Amino acid sequence: MLPKENRLPSPEIKSVMRTGRRVNAEGVQLIFTQNSLSVSRFAFVVPKSVDKRAVGRNRLKRLTRESVRLALPSLAPGWDGVFMVRKGLGDEFASVNACVRDLLTRSKILS
């Protein structure tokens, strides 16, 4: 679980998705924009088209959330991001972690 200050509130998710820049990797997309805060905040979205079962969607959210949590100490402050999980991500932590770190590096959020 991410600390409360690193969670993007629900009302702000749509604005990030509308105005943010996008970076794609296999099975996951990061939509990000700058904020005026001293912390970076993230949200995680797994649509029903990825897995019909809530158990599967929740597992993918947990895996991506854990990857971001582990990267928090080395993240640049002042960013809002939404991770959109797509089909083909897999459910192994190593592959999810590699994809998440790749997206954060390419978006210049991970230093």
C-alpha positions in Angstrom: 0.0 0.0 0.0 1.3 3.4 -0.9 1.5 6.1 1.9 -1.5 8.4 1.9 0.5 11.4 0.6 1.5 9.4 -2.5 -2.0 8.5 -3.5 -3.7 10.5 -6.3 -7.2 11.4 -5.2 -10.1 10.1 -7.4 -11.3 13.6 -8.6 -7.9 14.4 -10.0 -7.4 11.1 -12.0 -9.6 12.3 -14.9 -7.7 15.6 -15.2 -4.4 13.8 -15.3 -5.7 11.4 -18.0 -7.0 14.3 -20.0 -4.0 16.6 -19.9 -1.1 14.3 -19.2 1.7 12.9 -21.4 1.7 9.2 -22.1 4.5 6.6 -22.1 3.8 3.0 -23.1 5.4 -0.3 -22.3 4.2 -3.8 -22.9 1.1 -4.2 -21.0 1.1 -0.9 -19.1 0.8 2.8 -19.8 1.8 5.7 -17.6 0.0 9.0 -18.0 1.8 11.7 -16.1 1.8 15.5 -15.4 3.5 17.9 -13.1 1.9 19.1 -9.9 2.8 21.9 -7.5 3.3 19.7 -4.5 6.5 18.4 -2.8 5.5 14.7 -3.4 4.6 12.5 -6.3 1.2 10.9 -6.4 0.0 7.9 -8.3 -3.2 6.0 -9.2 -3.7 2.6 -10.7 -6.4 1.6 -13.1 -7.1 -2.0 -14.3 -10.1 -2.2 -16.6 -12.5 -5.1 -16.7 -11.3 -6.0 -20.2 -7.9 -7.1 -18.7 -9.4 -9.7 -16.4 -13.1 -10.3 -15.8 -12.5 -11.5 -12.2 -11.9 -8.9 -9.5 -9.3 -11.1 -8.0 -7.1 -10.9 -11.1 -7.6 -7.1 -11.4 -6.7 -6.6 -7.7 -3.6 -8.7 -8.0 -2.3 -6.5 -10.9 -3.1 -3.4 -9.0 -1.2 -4.8 -6.0 1.8 -5.7 -8.1 2.1 -2.3 -9.8 1.5 -0.5 -6.5 4.3 -2.4 -4.8 6.7 -1.6 -7.7 6.0 2.1 -7.3 6.2 1.9 -3.5 9.7 0.3 -3.7 10.8 3.1 -6.1 9.4 6.0 -4.0 12.7 7.0 -2.4 14.4 7.6 -5.8 11.4 9.4 -7.4 11.5 13.1 -8.2 8.9 15.1 -6.3 6.1 17.0 -8.0 4.5 14.5 -10.4 1.0 13.0 -10.7 0.8 9.7 -12.6 -1.9 7.1 -13.5 -0.8 3.6 -14.4 -3.2 2.0 -16.9 -2.7 -1.8 -17.0 -3.4 -3.4 -20.3 -3.5 -7.1 -21.5 -0.2 -8.8 -21.7 1.4 -7.5 -18.5 1.6 -10.9 -16.8 1.3 -11.6 -13.2 4.9 -12.1 -12.2 6.4 -9.4 -9.9 9.7 -9.3 -11.7 8.2 -8.5 -15.1 5.7 -6.0 -13.6 8.5 -4.3 -11.7 10.7 -4.1 -14.8 7.9 -2.5 -16.8 7.0 0.0 -14.1 10.7 1.0 -13.6 11.1 1.3 -17.4 8.1 3.7 -17.6 9.3 5.8 -14.7 12.8 6.1 -16.1 11.6 7.0 -19.6 9.2 9.6 -18.2 12.2 11.1 -16.2 10.3 10.7 -12.9 12.8 8.0 -11.6 16.2 9.6 -11.2 
